[in-house]
């Protein structure tokens, strides 16, 4: 049963062959304490039983709209196609990825925060990533939120290794922001969801809720897991700093941040190069680095990589064997 005086939310789940998780995802949306929403299930030509699951729920709940693409789309194309289906009467939009789920009060809490802060284009929150809680460390106001201007939020995300956005399931958008971006996610970017947030923060403010409101799956086969790679955090920081740092940071801050990230990034590359026997194997790791850097006009600097290798080897020689193994470990 809908509650007409509640703000109307378009919830969307694009999916492809996620039968193992889809039922739990749908159930979490239908269990929301906020009742005034539609739920768009976008089937990207699934073949594993996901279609039947989605149709079953659509036949039982009039808030669900089941839609099937007329051809197979890439993941980003499918997300953009799905977001283009949101209701014209929606005030807010919430993506729930098919292998994730949301807690019962997720929509309620995010709607209330957005209503209190009408200048905010994005609302985010803490999340449960399997057994780990992400999003601690920010100070909260008495109402359990942190409000920031878009510039403040972007600067915090650029200057500190601090959680703000999470995955697409974590964030909540004002529907006018979604409608104003066509396509919503820019194709060809390394992390189009993160970059969409930076682009939105140029013109809109940001609210963070200090509550765990979503669950993100990280196990093998999930959407999020498929995007995880060695040295990912450093590469991601390199890309967004190069692309957005000049807009949100002062020239001095930008140069200092680029230097810090460069050290972090090449330290990770050096560890991998040593482990691979000092060879550039044409594998997923190195191809990922090349593609990511090329998007911001950069390439792997062999001299800087060699210097990083030398520094690590010197550290290793300065330690007993146990210390050397730690130096070359991913967490060293």
Secondary structure as UniProt FT lines:
FT   TURN            4..5
FT   STRAND          9..15
FT   HELIX           19..30
FT   STRAND          37..43
FT   HELIX           50..60
FT   TURN            62..63
FT   STRAND          64..68
FT   HELIX           75..83
FT   TURN            84..85
FT   TURN            88..89
FT   STRAND          92..95
FT   TURN            98..99
FT   STRAND          101..102
FT   TURN            104..105
FT   HELIX           106..116
FT   TURN            118..119
FT   STRAND          120..129
FT   TURN            130..131
FT   STRAND          132..134
FT   TURN            142..143
FT   STRAND          145..148
FT   HELIX           150..159
FT   TURN            168..170
FT   STRAND          172..174
FT   HELIX           175..179
FT   TURN            187..188
FT   TURN            190..191
FT   HELIX           192..201
FT   TURN            202..203
FT   STRAND          205..216
FT   TURN            220..221
FT   HELIX           223..226
FT   TURN            230..231
FT   HELIX           232..248
FT   HELIX           251..275
FT   TURN            276..277
FT   HELIX           284..294
FT   TURN            295..297
FT   HELIX           302..317
FT   HELIX           321..328
FT   TURN            330..331
//
